[in-house]
Structure formats: C-alpha cells, structure tokens
Amino acid sequence: MIETAPYDSAEFLDSDEAIAEYLAAAIEEGDPALFRQALGVVARARGMTQIAREAGLSRESLYRALSPEGNPSLDTAMRVMKALNVRLTAVPIEVEPALPG
C-alpha cells in the first residue's frame, strides 16, 4: 500500500509572484467559491493572524469570511489582498470574432 501525505497548496506559496499567480488562476475560473478558498489558502500560507492584523480585521472574522460557508465582501477581499501585497485588476476579455455568415 502506498502512503501519501495530504497536499497543501499553501506550502508552495512562498513569494508574492506565486501568490499573485495562484489567485489570478482562481479568479480566471470565474467561481467565487474557488476564489474565496484560494484567498484562504494564501492567507493561511502567510499567517492568518498577521494578515488579519494588516487587513484591519479580527482573526475570527477573517476565518469566518474565508470559511467554506463565508461570503467575504469585496471590501474584505480587497483588504486581504492588499495585506498579501497583491491587487485585483481588470482586463478585457478576448472575444472570438464572429464568423461571416
């Protein structure tokens, strides 16, 4: 029998660039629950207490907002992202040109 250790994405988020790429990939999926989960993983990788402090939130409210049942406001998400040294940006969606018909 092969024994495996649980996979934890947080172990690989060791730079601002890795964090930004991880969050960008989650946003790209377009699933708010996935983004919330990714934000939680990143906050855990950096330290929930530190991120809560830098975002001006209590540790408990940060855990609650980023829990599977949580629904963080845009304000909370942006404050957490600022504490993580990343920002949310908007880019145009590339649309396929319509076929002549």
Salt bridges, closest charged atoms under 4 A:
ASP8 OD2 - ARG44 NH1 3.04
ASP16 OD1 - ARG46 NH2 2.59
GLU60 OE2 - ARG59 NH1 3.74
ASP75 OD2 - ARG79 NH1 3.21
